[in-house]
C-alpha cells in the first residue's frame, strides 16, 4: 500500500511538471505570435507614414519599372543547323600549344567554347572583346571555389579538336552540340536588385515580379552569355562574387561595407550553364553554373579573375 501511495505521489508531481512545461510552451508561442504581429504592425505603420509624407513606396509598378530600365542584352545558346565554332560539350578546338587545364585531382572537363566575333555579330554584351575565343573547363573537385569553372581566352587560330585526357571522368565527357546565339532582353530579379521584401506594399504580387525575369525564355534551357543570372536560390550574386574574390565567406551574414557594395556593381554574368539531360549535364539537382567577371577585366581581355557560383534545387 505504501508503494502505491509513493507511485501516486510521483505521478502527481510528474503531472504538475508537465502542466507547468505546457504552460511555459503556450506562453512562448503567444509571445512569438505577439512579436510577429507587432513587427507586422510596425512595418505597415512605417509604409503608411511614408505614403502620407509623400515618399515613393516600393509598389509593384515601381519595382517593375526598375527591372525594365535595368534590362541588359543576353544571348541564348540554342542548337543550330549551320554549325560554326561555338558549341557546348564535345572536344575543344584549342589553338596549337594551348595546354589542357589541370584540375585539383584530374584534368578539367570541357564545357563550352565561344567565338567572340559571333557574339559581337549577335549584338551580345558590348563589354566583351570583339574577337578571340573563350573556352570553359570545369572541375567537380572545386565546388565553393572561385575557379570551379576556369576560362581560357585566346586570340590564336583554333586547331582541330583536342582529344580529351584519359583521366577525365566518363561522366564529365559531354556530347557535342553546336550552337547559335539568340538575343533577348534580360531583366534583373528581386535578388539582384537587393529589394527588401519588407519594404514592399501589401498589394504587390510577389509571384508576378519573381516570374518576370524568366518569362521571356519560356521553357528553354538557359545556356546564356551576358545579362542577369536566373537564380534558383535567394542570393545577391554580385555581392557573393566580390566577397569570394576578396577571400571572404559570402554567407557570413555580415552587412557589406560601402567599399564592397561599390565594387560589387562591376560584376557581370559571363556564362550561365544549365543542367541539360541531352548533354548529360547535371549540376547538383538540376542546378546551374554561373561564371562572373568584372566588366573592366572583360574589356581588358583578362579572364583570369572570374568567379563561379553554383546553385541547385
C-alpha positions, -999 to 999 in steps of 0.1 A, spaced: 0 0 0 29 23 8 44 17 -26 11 26 -43 9 59 -24 45 68 -34 37 59 -70 6 81 -70 26 110 -54 53 107 -81 26 106 -109 10 137 -93 44 155 -93 51 145 -129 17 157 -139 22 191 -123 56 193 -140 41 185 -174 14 211 -169 40 237 -160 60 229 -191 29 231 -213 20 264 -198 55 277 -204 54 265 -240 20 282 -245 33 314 -232 63 313 -255 41 306 -285 18 335 -276 49 358 -272 62 347 -306 28 354 -322 26 388 -305 61 397 -316 53 388 -352 21 408 -350 39 438 -336 66 437 -363 39 434 -390 20 464 -375 52 484 -373 60 476 -410 25 487 -420 27 518 -399 61 527 -415 47 522 -450 16 543 -441 38 571 -427 59 570 -459 29 573 -481 14 601 -460 47 621 -462 47 618 -500 77 595 -502 77 570 -531 68 534 -520 81 502 -534 49 493 -552 47 467 -579 47 492 -607 78 510 -592 97 477 -589 87 466 -624 99 499 -638 133 495 -622 136 459 -635 127 471 -670 151 501 -670 180 479 -659 175 453 -686 207 441 -704 212 420 -735 217 383 -732 224 356 -758 207 323 -755 228 294 -769 205 273 -790 211 243 -813 218 252 -849 218 235 -883 245 259 -895 275 249 -873 302 275 -866 329 275 -839 307 279 -808 295 248 -791 286 230 -758 303 198 -750 324 176 -773 361 183 -776 376 218 -776 392 232 -807 422 247 -788 449 267 -805 482 249 -811 503 248 -780 474 255 -756 476 231 -727 445 214 -714 438 230 -680 445 207 -650 421 203 -621 427 195 -584 429 157 -589 425 152 -626 422 172 -659 393 195 -661 361 187 -681 354 207 -712 321 227 -711 318 252 -739 337 272 -765 326 306 -778 337 327 -808 336 363 -796 332 375 -831 299 355 -833 289 370 -800 295 405 -813 277 398 -845 246 387 -825 247 420 -806 258 404 -773 274 423 -744 295 453 -756 320 448 -727 333 415 -742 362 417 -767 352 418 -803 375 390 -813 392 359 -799 377 328 -784 366 316 -749 369 281 -736 353 270 -703 366 240 -683 350 225 -651 365 208 -621 340 190 -599 365 189 -571 362 227 -566 326 234 -555 326 266 -535 358 279 -550 360 308 -574 377 285 -601 350 258 -602 349 269 -639 381 281 -655 380 304 -686 407 303 -712 409 332 -736 429 331 -768 433 352 -800 453 325 -817 436 305 -846 418 274 -834 430 239 -844 413 206 -848 396 190 -818 419 183 -789 415 147 -775 401 146 -740 427 135 -715 422 99 -703 419 110 -666 387 129 -672 358 110 -657 335 95 -683 305 112 -666 321 145 -674 326 139 -711 296 156 -726 281 151 -761 287 179 -786 261 205 -796 269 233 -820 250 265 -811 239 298 -824 230 329 -804 196 344 -800 194 378 -784 169 385 -756 164 413 -730 175 400 -696 157 415 -666 172 415 -631 155 396 -603 144 410 -570 175 393 -555 198 411 -580 181 444 -572 186 438 -535 149 445 -528 139 441 -491 105 424 -493 95 441 -460 96 474 -479 70 463 -505 34 474 -503 8 449 -493 -8 448 -527 24 438 -546 22 405 -564 55 389 -555 49 358 -576 44 380 -607 76 400 -600 96 369 -593 85 352 -625 91 383 -647 129 377 -654 123 342 -668 91 348 -687 109 357 -720 127 324 -721 97 302 -716 107 265 -712 141 270 -730 172 257 -713 191 287 -702 226 283 -715 234 320 -718 260 347 -723 256 381 -705 225 396 -689 214 387 -654 215 352 -638 185 331 -633 188 325 -596 175 292 -582 182 302 -545 180 335 -528 213 352 -532 227 386 -542 253 371 -566 272 403 -573 279 407 -536 289 370 -534 313 374 -562 330 404 -546 333 387 -513 347 355 -528 372 374 -548 384 391 -516 387 357 -499 356 363 -477 327 340 -468 298 352 -490 273 337 -465 287 351 -432 256 372 -426 277 404 -422 264 436 -437 285 445 -467 308 475 -463 304 505 -486 336 495 -505 322 460 -511 289 474 -523 305 498 -547 329 471 -561 301 446 -565 284 467 -591 312 459 -616 304 422 -618 288 408 -650 274 374 -659 298 359 -684 283 324 -688 253 306 -674 253 268 -680 221 250 -673 215 213 -664 208 197 -698 197 160 -700 205 157 -737 241 168 -730 242 147 -697 250 178 -678 235 179 -643 248 203 -617 237 190 -584 199 185 -585 190 202 -618 211 233 -609 231 259 -628 267 271 -631 272 309 -632 305 324 -643 310 361 -635 337 386 -645 343 423 -636 334 445 -666 368 462 -666 386 429 -667 365 417 -696 371 448 -716 408 444 -710 407 408 -722 417 394 -688 397 363 -680 420 351 -652 399 365 -623 364 351 -629 342 338 -601 319 308 -605 288 303 -584 267 272 -583 230 267 -572 206 238 -574 171 228 -562 
